[in-house]
Structures are given as structure tokens and as C-alpha cells.
């Protein structure tokens, strides 16, 4: 309780401070202070509700430490990352070429877009029985579900990116005699690249979002499995919340990583403020 | 209709418009934007197409460039009808025609892909020096000012030593001082290399400063209201009496009173 009070006071004190310090410091102080206030509010709510089951922030952080001390945590994280890497990687490898093709050719767009738009709204959760039927219980099913979740944002984003290429670039290319593969490599792909990167960013977020659902296909490892396992085995809600916090933190790291793609010289123009 | 410009003897027709007309479709109805145009542009000539916006002058340029087909008529260059863009006849667009994902160097090298490496290097460097971009070879367009970006656009066109350059209000997005500098440089380059230039503008002064001949268009549907020879030597003095006379003539053809 004393820790909560201190946290609350420090966070509140830090907020006005954020207005006066340098730009770079503010980028850190404000979010940390807001998170601190959130944790304090969470703790206060637990105290008021006197719940025996729902964990306080400190119990949840304790659970993270407990997980970290067992060998299990590292195992679960790598298992989840492994599945997301494969699912997302395959979706990228298939989705970008398909999106480029559908975006460039009006005929393939007319033929394929209705099907894409029809498949897109089907939740990956609805695919779970079919995933198990096709791929059995195991990594393959989870990878398939993550693949399904992330291919549509990539495909649709890439299609739109190609369709939005300004006519003046296409005309310039035609004027200088660019055709075929050269046209694709020198104009279509680079012109679409910033928007493709944005769609990759969205897709990776979605891929990580469905990890919990994807590991409900009878997996025996992973952060998603940890959530359902902790609930089933003796209602360890502190472990449930701990896993949720870890999923969120790793999500931030993944987004920061994929955002690094925006810094390449060839695509910086697409992210500059105009 | 239009004879070649009187001052130049032994001139050879380069770009010939034969009854070129264009209709656009609007809600199922054909909308005439260009009445049949006949015009002969000689080799090495600098011709400005001057008119209000929407008079079809840019459309005419796009037809000559091979980006749009005419509804009727044809454009003949070197005795052959135009049926698509051609690497020897290069377009300079108003804005953003250069590729933002490529460096200045790579943008200018776009039309030189077929040349041997050494020749590519020499030509690119020479063109960069010509347009005054030395030192910016590795820069990206977003790091350049508007005037420098348009220099890249002009350099990209010049690098292939084109026969014909089409310019669609290339300096329209620049501030008036930069515009003056760019015009002077364009004339300098044109005098060294003598390509045929078709230059679309709605700026009366710009057309007098640049062109051998100014072709004035009437508003929609576009037709040629008149052709004015600019018989002034370069560099042109904006203060001379003759300049004023030509200016009055152009305003009269445009049907605009310029005394405000």
C-alpha cells in the first residue's frame, strides 16, 4: 500500500515535469508517468474490491519473476516467437507478390478482389477446427492460423499501394523505356514500398494479437498456452495477467523492430511529414 | 497554316500536328477539349503553348508525348506517327516526376541503363555539372529545394540527349525568383544543345522570355488563336519597347485586358 501511494505521488509529480524538460526526455517521462498512474489505479481498485482472485499489480509482477526463475518463461516466449516468425514470414512471402500482381493488373483485381474481401473478415478463430483437421495438433496449425491472420493486411495493403502509384511515375518509366522486370524493380516496387512497410507493421501486430488463439489448437508451449494453462491449472490469475503483460511488452518490441524498416534511404520519402 | 518561323532559314519540320483533336467522355457524353490543331514545330525550335487553364494545351502535349491517343488526327515526328512514349522524346513534368526513392545520381541515370558503365558515369556527371547540381549526387529529392528538384527533372531529360523535350509547366510550382533563374538556365542549355522544345505555360512573360514562337490557345474547346514570333535576341531584356509590344499582342490574343 505504501508502494502504491509512492507510485501515485511520483507519477503525478512527473506529469507537469514533462512539460518543462527537453523533447527527448519528455518522450520517456510522460508515458512512464501515465503507466505509473494506471498501475496505481489498478492497485487501488484491487484494494477497494478486496478480490481474492484478481491479482494486484505487485502479485502480477511477482508472477513474472516466478516465471523468469523457472525455465518455462524463456521456452514459452521462444515457442510463440517461432510460430509468429514462420506465420508472418510466409504471409509476407506470399502476400507481397500476390498484392503486387493484383494491384498492377486490373483483370486480376477484378477476378480476385471479391474473393479476398470475402475471406478477409473471417476470424482466424473460426479457422481453428479446419486448421486442426488439415494440419493436426501442433506447430503447423498455429503457424497456419498466424499466416491467415497476417496475409490479408499485407495483401490488401500492397494492392492498394500499387494502385495508388501516381500516374506521373508510371509515365516517367514508360518515357524512359522501362518495361517488364525493370519496371517492377525500379518503379512499381519502390513506389509502393512505404505503404507495404506500413501494412507489414499492421500485419505483425495482428499476427502477435492472435498468438493466444493460435495456441489454443492444443499447443503445450507458448505465451498463449501459458494464459489458458494458468487459468485451467488452479486459477492462477496472477500468471494469466503476467502472461498478458509479457505479450504486450513483446508486442511493443516487435513494432519497434519492424518500424526500423522506415529508416532506409529508399523509403524515407514515404514517411516524411509534408 | 503556320509556316516555320521566318528568321530561321533551312529549317526542317520536327514535330507536325495534323488535325489533332481530342474529346473526353463526361457522363457518357463526348466533351470536346481540342478542336483540330495543325502546327509545325521545326527542329531545334523553342515553342511555347500559351493559354488559360483548361484550354487543352497540356492535353496536346500529352498526345505529342504519346501518353494519350488523339481522338482524330495524328502527330508526326521525323516522318513517323506517334503511337507511344519514346526515349528520344522526353517529358519534364510539373512536379514529382522524378523518383523520390532514388538519389539524384540514380534519377539522372534512369535513361542511360543500356550504356556501358563508364559512359553512364561520364554522362551522369556531365549532366549534373551542366544543371548545377554538383555535390548533390547522393542526395535524395526530399532533401532538395523545389528548384533543385526540377533541375533533377530537367537533367534526367537532358542526360539522354533527346531530340525533343516536352515541358508541362515545369516551373509552375517554383517561386518567382527561382523561376527566373531556371528560365535563364534552360535557355543556356537549349543554346548549347539545341533540342526541339515544346513548353506549356499560362505565364505570358515566361513565354516571351523563352520561346522563338508563342502559340496562343483560346479557352475550351482549345484552338489556336494566333501565333506570335518573338524576334528578340537572348538574353532578353524585359524593359524594351518590342517586349511590351509582343506582350500586348499576346494579351490581345488571349482576350484579356492586362491593365488593372
Interface residues (C-beta under 8 A of the other chain):
Chain A: X166 X168 X169 X171 X172 X174 X175 X176 X177 X178 X182 X186 X187 X190 X191 X193 X265 X266 X267 X268 X269 X270 X272
Chain B: X65 X67 X84 X85 X86 X87 X90 X91 X93 X95 X96 X97 X98 X99 X100 X101 X102 X103 X110 X111 X113 X140 X141 X142 X160
